[in-house]
């Protein structure tokens, strides 16, 4: 199983205790951050591991958590999408 991560910009989040929301549905993980709209893919690093995932923005770790099911890191991909307003 592979994971496709979509890192999205958000104007605001419903949960004030975390700087992100995330969801895993099968082999797709969506992580939404309330971050600067000027960020580009070069500013973001996504680390895939067999049973976990980490996201760094400008070198600062913003997300690290276990996945619900193991994945094959060598076939995982990610995208950056700006949230439509």
Secondary structure as UniProt FT lines:
FT   STRAND          4..9
FT   STRAND          20..25
FT   TURN            26..27
FT   STRAND          28..33
FT   TURN            37..38
FT   HELIX           41..43
FT   STRAND          44..48
FT   STRAND          52..57
FT   TURN            58..59
FT   STRAND          60..66
FT   HELIX           73..75
FT   STRAND          77..82
//
